[in-house]
Amino acid sequence: MTPALALGLACILFLWAVLLGIMLAFARFGKEANPPPVLVWWHGGFAITGFLILLYGSFFVGYPMLANIGVALIALAAFFGLWMYFRYHRNDQLIPPVIVWGHGLVAVVGFIMILSAMLNLQNTGHG
């Protein structure tokens, strides 16, 4: 597996996670309620699968530094996501908006860094 392929697969999965994350944010802020669990599970499933591919690539394929920083940011976003789920969602408490925004911002910045690293590998022919 090449670095560009691993990053590309992860980006496809994260794109689905981002789209579902936008739906989750609208569900949370649209009616002052936590989003439906089915959306949470799909969002988490896509994100976890993408993250596992990123980890495999980081350890066994090798990524440029930009991608590795993106992986670290995705890990931080995953921590916030798990915290939201176990601390608030499962306890039927409203998730504070600052946590939702922080999770989304960190995840999107990490995603953009990974996408940028993948596109740079493709353009230089090193992927």
Sequence and secondary structure as in RCSB ss.txt:
>XXXX:A:sequence
MTPALALGLACILFLWAVLLGIMLAFARFGKEANPPPVLVWWHGGFAITGFLILLYGSFFVGYPMLANIGVALIA
LAAFFGLWMYFRYHRNDQLIPPVIVWGHGLVAVVGFIMILSAMLNLQNTGHG
>XXXX:A:secstr
  HHHHHHHHHHHHHHHHHHHHHHHHHHHHTTS   HHHHHHHHHHHHHHHHHHHHIIIII   HHHHHHHHHHH
HHHHHHHHIIIIIITTT    HHHHHHHHHHHHHHHHHHHHHHHHHHHHT  
